Amino acid sequence: MPVVTRPIISRRRFLQYASAAAAAFPQSGGAALPVPAGRRIMSDDSAVLRSTFTQAGERMIHALVSVLPAPRQAPPVVLVHGLALSGQYMVPTADELAPHYHVLVPDFPGFGDSEKPSRALDVPLLADALAGWMETVGCPRAALLGNSFGCQIIVDFAARYPHLVACAVLQGPTTPPDERSWLMQFIRWQQNSQYNPPKMGKVAGIDYAKCGITRALATFEFSLRDEPEEKLAAIQAPTLVVRGAKDPICRQYWAERVAAALPNGRLEIIPDVAHTLVFTSPEALVSVSRPFIDAVTR
């Protein structure tokens, strides 16, 4: 039976929800707010990552890069962050992966410490930016691991840049067609918030300040308009879909649908965890991701 996609929310209702959501974001317009010194709390906590800045095309891209020597046969692993965030909240997972792979955690244009374009970028443009950055830094075929909205970027990227993808891990991919509305996602975010520790809120607050409310909300609208299910069949790289059993954002039926639609997909369920595994449960995430990456790349 065909799936009926719920219409995108009306502009009037969008503005109503955006106004309500604005209280959760710093009031910065489209620009990034200045962040006080010493507030890069996650990368400063890591002993195995360093900040790098690379001119990739028209934009300066910030990334965290592991400094530990990786096994020669191991593929590079690129972590792909979620909506309105940066690579900072993925540091716990990067730390777990760094002894085994060369890990790179870029901030997309407009987010984190990367350059801020004058307008928000949609999913294909973000995927293009990732491809341009990988080619600039000389990153060959990589294993890509994304969380939430980052999975949408990986899906678009893997479908159009197969030569850069060795394999992919989609952790908590968004969003099922019948829940692509501001209201439903607001409900799902609220349901997921109980599983995030206070430190995640601090990290997110800093990242929201850097991207600004206008960019955050515009990117969210792009995420709702994206249709990843239409691109899955084009992905030839082995792909692991990972869902936390308590994840209210990536529902079980959606995770199963994504995995089934992939030509070379599989699904792994991690018990007793929710949506933001890259921050809250890095050991559990790596425990299923590492065997998969090793099996399909070596």
C-alpha positions as YAML, in Angstrom:
chain: A
units: angstrom
residues:
- id: 1
  name: MET
  ca: [0.00, 0.00, 0.00]
- id: 2
  name: PRO
  ca: [1.48, 3.42, -0.90]
- id: 3
  name: VAL
  ca: [2.40, 5.71, 1.95]
- id: 4
  name: VAL
  ca: [0.61, 9.05, 1.95]
- id: 5
  name: THR
  ca: [2.89, 11.91, 2.91]
- id: 6
  name: ARG
  ca: [1.34, 14.45, 5.24]
- id: 7
  name: PRO
  ca: [1.34, 17.90, 3.60]
- id: 8
  name: ILE
  ca: [3.98, 20.37, 4.69]
- id: 9
  name: ILE
  ca: [2.61, 22.70, 7.33]
- id: 10
  name: SER
  ca: [1.04, 25.96, 6.12]
- id: 11
  name: ARG
  ca: [3.11, 29.12, 6.24]
- id: 12
  name: ARG
  ca: [0.80, 30.66, 8.84]
- id: 13
  name: ARG
  ca: [0.98, 27.61, 11.10]
- id: 14
  name: PHE
  ca: [4.73, 27.34, 10.45]
- id: 15
  name: LEU
  ca: [5.20, 30.88, 11.75]
- id: 16
  name: GLN
  ca: [3.06, 30.12, 14.78]
- id: 17
  name: TYR
  ca: [5.16, 27.09, 15.69]
- id: 18
  name: ALA
  ca: [8.38, 28.90, 14.82]
- id: 19
  name: SER
  ca: [7.46, 31.70, 17.20]
- id: 20
  name: ALA
  ca: [6.76, 29.19, 19.94]
- id: 21
  name: ALA
  ca: [9.97, 27.31, 19.23]
- id: 22
  name: ALA
  ca: [12.01, 30.50, 19.21]
- id: 23
  name: ALA
  ca: [12.07, 30.53, 22.99]
- id: 24
  name: ALA
  ca: [14.30, 27.48, 22.83]
- id: 25
  name: PHE
  ca: [16.83, 29.20, 20.57]
- id: 26
  name: PRO
  ca: [19.03, 32.27, 21.10]
- id: 27
  name: GLN
  ca: [17.65, 35.34, 19.34]
- id: 28
  name: SER
  ca: [20.40, 35.85, 16.79]
- id: 29
  name: GLY
  ca: [18.60, 36.35, 13.50]
- id: 30
  name: GLY
  ca: [20.47, 34.60, 10.72]
- id: 31
  name: ALA
  ca: [23.90, 35.27, 12.16]
- id: 32
  name: ALA
  ca: [25.86, 33.38, 14.75]
- id: 33
  name: LEU
  ca: [26.07, 34.76, 18.25]
- id: 34
  name: PRO
  ca: [29.50, 35.22, 19.81]
- id: 35
  name: VAL
  ca: [30.34, 32.37, 22.15]
- id: 36
  name: PRO
  ca: [32.34, 33.15, 25.30]
- id: 37
  name: ALA
  ca: [35.88, 31.86, 25.45]
- id: 38
  name: GLY
  ca: [36.23, 28.41, 26.91]
- id: 39
  name: ARG
  ca: [32.79, 27.26, 25.78]
- id: 40
  name: ARG
  ca: [33.96, 24.55, 23.35]
- id: 41
  name: ILE
  ca: [33.38, 22.18, 26.20]
- id: 42
  name: MET
  ca: [33.32, 18.91, 24.28]
- id: 43
  name: SER
  ca: [36.42, 19.17, 22.09]
- id: 44
  name: ASP
  ca: [38.37, 20.52, 25.04]
- id: 45
  name: ASP
  ca: [37.35, 17.39, 26.97]
- id: 46
  name: SER
  ca: [38.84, 15.13, 24.28]
- id: 47
  name: ALA
  ca: [42.47, 14.09, 24.41]
- id: 48
  name: VAL
  ca: [42.41, 12.53, 20.94]
- id: 49
  name: LEU
  ca: [40.85, 15.22, 18.73]
- id: 50
  name: ARG
  ca: [42.20, 18.51, 17.42]
- id: 51
  name: SER
  ca: [40.49, 21.38, 15.61]
- id: 52
  name: THR
  ca: [41.30, 22.00, 11.96]
- id: 53
  name: PHE
  ca: [40.14, 24.60, 9.46]
- id: 54
  name: THR
  ca: [40.13, 23.91, 5.72]
- id: 55
  name: GLN
  ca: [39.18, 26.17, 2.83]
- id: 56
  name: ALA
  ca: [36.82, 23.95, 0.83]
- id: 57
  name: GLY
  ca: [35.60, 25.84, -2.20]
- id: 58
  name: GLU
  ca: [34.07, 29.11, -1.09]
- id: 59
  name: ARG
  ca: [33.85, 28.26, 2.60]
- id: 60
  name: MET
  ca: [36.10, 27.63, 5.57]
- id: 61
  name: ILE
  ca: [35.13, 24.35, 7.20]
- id: 62
  name: HIS
  ca: [35.96, 23.43, 10.78]
- id: 63
  name: ALA
  ca: [36.48, 19.80, 11.71]
- id: 64
  name: LEU
  ca: [37.68, 17.78, 14.64]
- id: 65
  name: VAL
  ca: [40.27, 15.23, 13.57]
- id: 66
  name: SER
  ca: [41.73, 12.35, 15.57]
- id: 67
  name: VAL
  ca: [45.44, 12.46, 16.33]
- id: 68
  name: LEU
  ca: [45.96, 8.82, 17.26]
- id: 69
  name: PRO
  ca: [47.69, 6.56, 14.73]
- id: 70
  name: ALA
  ca: [45.08, 4.36, 13.05]
- id: 71
  name: PRO
  ca: [45.65, 0.84, 11.76]
- id: 72
  name: ARG
  ca: [46.88, 0.99, 8.17]
- id: 73
  name: GLN
  ca: [44.02, -1.08, 6.78]
- id: 74
  name: ALA
  ca: [41.29, 0.82, 8.65]
- id: 75
  name: PRO
  ca: [39.07, 3.17, 6.63]
- id: 76
  name: PRO
  ca: [38.61, 6.79, 7.68]
- id: 77
  name: VAL
  ca: [35.36, 7.38, 9.54]
- id: 78
  name: VAL
  ca: [33.46, 10.63, 9.00]
- id: 79
  name: LEU
  ca: [30.83, 11.56, 11.61]
- id: 80
  name: VAL
  ca: [27.86, 13.57, 10.32]
- id: 81
  name: HIS
  ca: [26.04, 15.76, 12.81]
- id: 82
  name: GLY
  ca: [22.35, 16.51, 13.20]
- id: 83
  name: LEU
  ca: [20.09, 19.53, 12.89]
- id: 84
  name: ALA
  ca: [21.32, 22.90, 14.21]
- id: 85
  name: LEU
  ca: [24.19, 21.17, 15.98]
- id: 86
  name: SER
  ca: [27.87, 20.67, 15.20]
- id: 87
  name: GLY
  ca: [30.38, 17.90, 15.61]
- id: 88
  name: GLN
  ca: [30.79, 18.77, 19.28]
- id: 89
  name: TYR
  ca: [28.06, 16.42, 20.54]
- id: 90
  name: MET
  ca: [29.59, 13.56, 18.56]
- id: 91
  name: VAL
  ca: [32.89, 13.75, 20.45]
- id: 92
  name: PRO
  ca: [32.04, 10.84, 22.80]
- id: 93
  name: THR
  ca: [31.57, 8.55, 19.79]
- id: 94
  name: ALA
  ca: [34.64, 9.97, 18.06]
- id: 95
  name: ASP
  ca: [36.70, 9.20, 21.15]
- id: 96
  name: GLU
  ca: [35.48, 5.60, 21.14]
- id: 97
  name: LEU
  ca: [36.30, 5.18, 17.45]
- id: 98
  name: ALA
  ca: [39.65, 7.01, 17.39]
- id: 99
  name: PRO
  ca: [41.86, 4.12, 18.57]
- id: 100
  name: HIS
  ca: [40.60, 2.05, 15.64]
- id: 101
  name: TYR
  ca: [40.13, 4.52, 12.75]
- id: 102
  name: HIS
  ca: [41.18, 7.92, 11.50]
- id: 103
  name: VAL
  ca: [38.12, 9.91, 12.63]
- id: 104
  name: LEU
  ca: [36.96, 13.20, 11.12]
- id: 105
  name: VAL
  ca: [34.04, 15.25, 12.46]
- id: 106
  name: PRO
  ca: [33.23, 18.25, 10.23]
- id: 107
  name: ASP
  ca: [30.85, 21.10, 11.01]
- id: 108
  name: PHE
  ca: [28.58, 21.78, 8.04]
- id: 109
  name: PRO
  ca: [28.53, 25.28, 6.55]
- id: 110
  name: GLY
  ca: [26.40, 27.45, 8.79]
- id: 111
  name: PHE
  ca: [26.94, 25.35, 11.89]
- id: 112
  name: GLY
  ca: [29.47, 25.08, 14.68]
- id: 113
  name: ASP
  ca: [32.73, 26.83, 13.88]
- id: 114
  name: SER
  ca: [32.44, 26.56, 10.10]
- id: 115
  name: GLU
  ca: [31.85, 29.61, 7.92]
- id: 116
  name: LYS
  ca: [28.26, 30.87, 7.79]
- id: 117
  name: PRO
  ca: [26.80, 31.24, 4.29]
- id: 118
  name: SER
  ca: [24.27, 34.02, 3.79]
- id: 119
  name: ARG
  ca: [21.41, 31.52, 3.41]
- id: 120
  name: ALA
  ca: [20.56, 28.14, 4.84]
- id: 121
  name: LEU
  ca: [21.52, 25.12, 2.73]
- id: 122
  name: ASP
  ca: [19.09, 22.33, 1.91]
- id: 123
  name: VAL
  ca: [19.94, 18.62, 2.14]
- id: 124
  name: PRO
  ca: [21.54, 18.25, -1.33]
- id: 125
  name: LEU
  ca: [23.65, 21.36, -0.83]
- id: 126
  name: LEU
  ca: [24.85, 20.10, 2.55]
- id: 127
  name: ALA
  ca: [25.75, 16.79, 0.91]
- id: 128
  name: ASP
  ca: [27.62, 18.71, -1.79]
- id: 129
  name: ALA
  ca: [29.51, 20.60, 0.90]
- id: 130
  name: LEU
  ca: [30.51, 17.33, 2.56]
- id: 131
  name: ALA
  ca: [31.77, 15.95, -0.77]
- id: 132
  name: GLY
  ca: [33.76, 19.10, -1.47]
- id: 133
  name: TRP
  ca: [35.35, 19.06, 1.97]
- id: 134
  name: MET
  ca: [36.25, 15.35, 1.78]
- id: 135
  name: GLU
  ca: [37.88, 15.82, -1.60]
- id: 136
  name: THR
  ca: [39.76, 18.89, -0.39]
- id: 137
  name: VAL
  ca: [41.22, 17.17, 2.67]
- id: 138
  name: GLY
  ca: [42.11, 14.10, 0.65]
- id: 139
  name: CYS
  ca: [39.69, 11.75, 2.41]
- id: 140
  name: PRO
  ca: [39.19, 8.67, 0.22]
- id: 141
  name: ARG
  ca: [36.25, 6.31, 0.47]
- id: 142
  name: ALA
  ca: [35.10, 6.62, 4.06]
- id: 143
  name: ALA
  ca: [32.72, 5.00, 6.47]
- id: 144
  name: LEU
  ca: [30.04, 7.58, 7.27]
- id: 145
  name: LEU
  ca: [28.23, 7.56, 10.61]
- id: 146
  name: GLY
  ca: [25.39, 10.01, 11.13]
- id: 147
  name: ASN
  ca: [22.78, 10.80, 13.75]
- id: 148
  name: SER
  ca: [19.23, 12.01, 13.14]
- id: 149
  name: PHE
  ca: [19.15, 14.69, 10.38]
- id: 150
  name: GLY
  ca: [22.75, 13.75, 9.61]
- id: 151
  name: CYS
  ca: [21.36, 10.47, 8.25]
- id: 152
  name: GLN
  ca: [19.34, 12.39, 5.67]
- id: 153
  name: ILE
  ca: [22.52, 14.06, 4.49]
- id: 154
  name: ILE
  ca: [24.31, 10.70, 4.30]
- id: 155
  name: VAL
  ca: [21.47, 9.18, 2.27]
- id: 156
  name: ASP
  ca: [21.61, 12.00, -0.27]
- id: 157
  name: PHE
  ca: [25.41, 11.91, -0.28]
- id: 158
  name: ALA
  ca: [25.68, 8.14, -0.72]
- id: 159
  name: ALA
  ca: [23.16, 8.15, -3.56]
- id: 160
  name: ARG
  ca: [25.07, 10.82, -5.52]
- id: 161
  name: TYR
  ca: [28.69, 10.32, -4.45]
- id: 162
  name: PRO
  ca: [29.06, 6.52, -4.27]
- id: 163
  name: HIS
  ca: [32.80, 6.71, -4.95]
- id: 164
  name: LEU
  ca: [33.30, 8.44, -1.58]
- id: 165
  name: VAL
  ca: [31.32, 5.92, 0.50]
- id: 166
  name: ALA
  ca: [32.77, 2.65, 1.75]
- id: 167
  name: CYS
  ca: [29.81, 2.03, 4.06]
- id: 168
  name: ALA
  ca: [27.33, 3.95, 6.18]
- id: 169
  name: VAL
  ca: [25.82, 3.81, 9.65]
- id: 170
  name: LEU
  ca: [22.47, 5.58, 10.02]
- id: 171
  name: GLN
  ca: [21.78, 6.07, 13.70]
- id: 172
  name: GLY
  ca: [18.23, 7.22, 14.38]
- id: 173
  name: PRO
  ca: [17.43, 8.31, 10.80]
- id: 174
  name: THR
  ca: [14.72, 10.95, 10.35]
- id: 175
  name: THR
  ca: [11.83, 11.31, 9.47]
- id: 176
  name: PRO
  ca: [8.88, 9.01, 8.62]
- id: 177
  name: PRO
  ca: [6.59, 10.55, 5.96]
- id: 178
  name: ASP
  ca: [3.52, 10.59, 8.21]
- id: 179
  name: GLU
  ca: [5.36, 12.63, 10.85]
- id: 180
  name: ARG
  ca: [6.89, 15.33, 8.67]
- id: 181
  name: SER
  ca: [5.23, 18.27, 10.35]
- id: 182
  name: TRP
  ca: [6.36, 20.87, 12.85]
- id: 183
  name: LEU
  ca: [3.79, 19.71, 15.38]
- id: 184
  name: MET
  ca: [4.71, 16.02, 15.26]
- id: 185
  name: GLN
  ca: [8.42, 16.70, 15.44]
- id: 186
  name: PHE
  ca: [7.95, 19.11, 18.33]
- id: 187
  name: ILE
  ca: [6.10, 16.33, 20.16]
- id: 188
  name: ARG
  ca: [8.81, 13.79, 19.33]
- id: 189
  name: TRP
  ca: [11.60, 16.13, 20.47]
- id: 190
  name: GLN
  ca: [9.80, 16.66, 23.75]
- id: 191
  name: GLN
  ca: [9.43, 12.91, 24.21]
- id: 192
  name: ASN
  ca: [13.14, 12.42, 23.55]
- id: 193
  name: SER
  ca: [14.34, 15.22, 25.84]
- id: 194
  name: GLN
  ca: [13.86, 13.07, 28.95]
- id: 195
  name: TYR
  ca: [16.64, 10.77, 27.73]
- id: 196
  name: ASN
  ca: [19.24, 13.51, 27.23]
- id: 197
  name: PRO
  ca: [21.49, 14.44, 30.17]
- id: 198
  name: PRO
  ca: [21.90, 18.11, 31.20]
- id: 199
  name: LYS
  ca: [25.32, 18.28, 29.56]
- id: 200
  name: MET
  ca: [23.72, 17.62, 26.18]
- id: 201
  name: GLY
  ca: [21.59, 20.69, 26.73]
- id: 202
  name: LYS
  ca: [24.71, 22.78, 27.34]
- id: 203
  name: VAL
  ca: [26.38, 21.53, 24.18]
- id: 204
  name: ALA
  ca: [23.23, 22.10, 22.13]
- id: 205
  name: GLY
  ca: [22.75, 25.59, 23.54]
- id: 206
  name: ILE
  ca: [26.20, 26.64, 22.38]
- id: 207
  name: ASP
  ca: [25.59, 25.20, 18.92]
- id: 208
  name: TYR
  ca: [22.18, 26.87, 18.62]
- id: 209
  name: ALA
  ca: [23.81, 30.18, 19.45]
- id: 210
  name: LYS
  ca: [26.39, 29.67, 16.73]
- id: 211
  name: CYS
  ca: [23.95, 28.85, 13.93]
- id: 212
  name: GLY
  ca: [21.15, 31.26, 14.91]
- id: 213
  name: ILE
  ca: [17.41, 30.73, 14.98]
- id: 214
  name: THR
  ca: [16.73, 31.68, 11.35]
- id: 215
  name: ARG
  ca: [19.19, 29.14, 9.97]
- id: 216
  name: ALA
  ca: [18.04, 26.47, 12.43]
- id: 217
  name: LEU
  ca: [14.37, 26.82, 11.53]
- id: 218
  name: ALA
  ca: [15.01, 27.11, 7.78]
- id: 219
  name: THR
  ca: [17.15, 23.95, 7.87]
- id: 220
  name: PHE
  ca: [14.44, 22.18, 9.81]
- id: 221
  name: GLU
  ca: [11.93, 23.09, 7.12]
- id: 222
  name: PHE
  ca: [14.32, 21.67, 4.53]
- id: 223
  name: SER
  ca: [14.54, 18.46, 6.56]
- id: 224
  name: LEU
  ca: [10.75, 18.08, 6.48]
- id: 225
  name: ARG
  ca: [10.66, 18.57, 2.70]
- id: 226
  name: ASP
  ca: [13.36, 15.99, 2.10]
- id: 227
  name: GLU
  ca: [12.25, 12.49, 1.06]
- id: 228
  name: PRO
  ca: [15.07, 10.08, 1.93]
- id: 229
  name: GLU
  ca: [12.93, 7.04, 1.15]
- id: 230
  name: GLU
  ca: [13.06, 8.01, -2.53]
- id: 231
  name: LYS
  ca: [16.87, 7.80, -2.54]
- id: 232
  name: LEU
  ca: [17.51, 4.59, -0.60]
- id: 233
  name: ALA
  ca: [17.37, 2.26, -3.59]
- id: 234
  name: ALA
  ca: [20.24, 4.15, -5.20]
- id: 235
  name: ILE
  ca: [22.63, 3.45, -2.32]
- id: 236
  name: GLN
  ca: [24.88, 0.52, -3.13]
- id: 237
  name: ALA
  ca: [27.23, 0.82, -0.13]
- id: 238
  name: PRO
  ca: [26.61, -1.55, 2.79]
- id: 239
  name: THR
  ca: [24.49, 0.35, 5.29]
- id: 240
  name: LEU
  ca: [23.66, -0.34, 8.92]
- id: 241
  name: VAL
  ca: [20.54, 1.25, 10.40]
- id: 242
  name: VAL
  ca: [20.80, 1.60, 14.17]
- id: 243
  name: ARG
  ca: [17.82, 2.38, 16.37]
- id: 244
  name: GLY
  ca: [17.65, 2.85, 20.11]
- id: 245
  name: ALA
  ca: [14.71, 0.79, 21.37]
- id: 246
  name: LYS
  ca: [13.31, 3.81, 23.24]
- id: 247
  name: ASP
  ca: [13.81, 6.29, 20.38]
- id: 248
  name: PRO
  ca: [10.57, 8.31, 19.94]
- id: 249
  name: ILE
  ca: [11.88, 10.15, 16.86]
- id: 250
  name: CYS
  ca: [13.00, 7.18, 14.76]
- id: 251
  name: ARG
  ca: [10.11, 4.77, 15.25]
- id: 252
  name: GLN
  ca: [10.52, 1.03, 14.81]
- id: 253
  name: TYR
  ca: [8.40, 0.84, 11.66]
- id: 254
  name: TRP
  ca: [10.44, 3.60, 10.04]
- id: 255
  name: ALA
  ca: [13.78, 2.02, 10.93]
- id: 256
  name: GLU
  ca: [12.55, -1.26, 9.45]
- id: 257
  name: ARG
  ca: [11.35, 0.48, 6.30]
- id: 258
  name: VAL
  ca: [14.67, 2.26, 5.80]
- id: 259
  name: ALA
  ca: [16.70, -0.93, 6.27]
- id: 260
  name: ALA
  ca: [14.41, -2.94, 3.96]
- id: 261
  name: ALA
  ca: [14.60, -0.33, 1.18]
- id: 262
  name: LEU
  ca: [18.40, -0.34, 1.12]
- id: 263
  name: PRO
  ca: [19.90, -2.77, -1.42]
- id: 264
  name: ASN
  ca: [22.54, -3.77, 1.11]
- id: 265
  name: GLY
  ca: [20.98, -2.75, 4.40]
- id: 266
  name: ARG
  ca: [20.58, -4.27, 7.82]
- id: 267
  name: LEU
  ca: [19.00, -3.18, 11.09]
- id: 268
  name: GLU
  ca: [20.38, -3.26, 14.62]
- id: 269
  name: ILE
  ca: [18.30, -2.41, 17.70]
- id: 270
  name: ILE
  ca: [20.07, -1.32, 20.88]
- id: 271
  name: PRO
  ca: [17.96, -1.86, 24.01]
- id: 272
  name: ASP
  ca: [17.26, 0.71, 26.73]
- id: 273
  name: VAL
  ca: [18.53, 3.76, 24.80]
- id: 274
  name: ALA
  ca: [16.85, 6.52, 22.78]
- id: 275
  name: HIS
  ca: [17.78, 8.92, 19.97]
- id: 276
  name: THR
  ca: [21.03, 10.73, 20.71]
- id: 277
  name: LEU
  ca: [23.25, 7.67, 21.03]
- id: 278
  name: VAL
  ca: [26.32, 9.44, 19.68]
- id: 279
  name: PHE
  ca: [26.31, 11.46, 22.93]
- id: 280
  name: THR
  ca: [24.49, 9.35, 25.49]
- id: 281
  name: SER
  ca: [25.58, 5.81, 24.60]
- id: 282
  name: PRO
  ca: [28.76, 5.90, 22.49]
- id: 283
  name: GLU
  ca: [30.02, 2.55, 23.76]
- id: 284
  name: ALA
  ca: [26.81, 0.77, 22.75]
- id: 285
  name: LEU
  ca: [26.77, 2.48, 19.36]
- id: 286
  name: VAL
  ca: [30.40, 1.62, 18.63]
- id: 287
  name: SER
  ca: [29.84, -1.97, 19.80]
- id: 288
  name: VAL
  ca: [27.52, -2.53, 16.83]
- id: 289
  name: SER
  ca: [29.10, -0.10, 14.37]
- id: 290
  name: ARG
  ca: [32.69, -1.23, 14.60]
- id: 291
  name: PRO
  ca: [32.09, -4.91, 13.72]
- id: 292
  name: PHE
  ca: [29.95, -3.80, 10.80]
- id: 293
  name: ILE
  ca: [32.55, -1.34, 9.47]
- id: 294
  name: ASP
  ca: [35.34, -3.87, 9.84]
- id: 295
  name: ALA
  ca: [33.39, -6.66, 8.16]
- id: 296
  name: VAL
  ca: [32.47, -4.67, 5.06]
- id: 297
  name: THR
  ca: [35.72, -2.73, 4.56]
- id: 298
  name: ARG
  ca: [38.50, -5.24, 5.28]
...
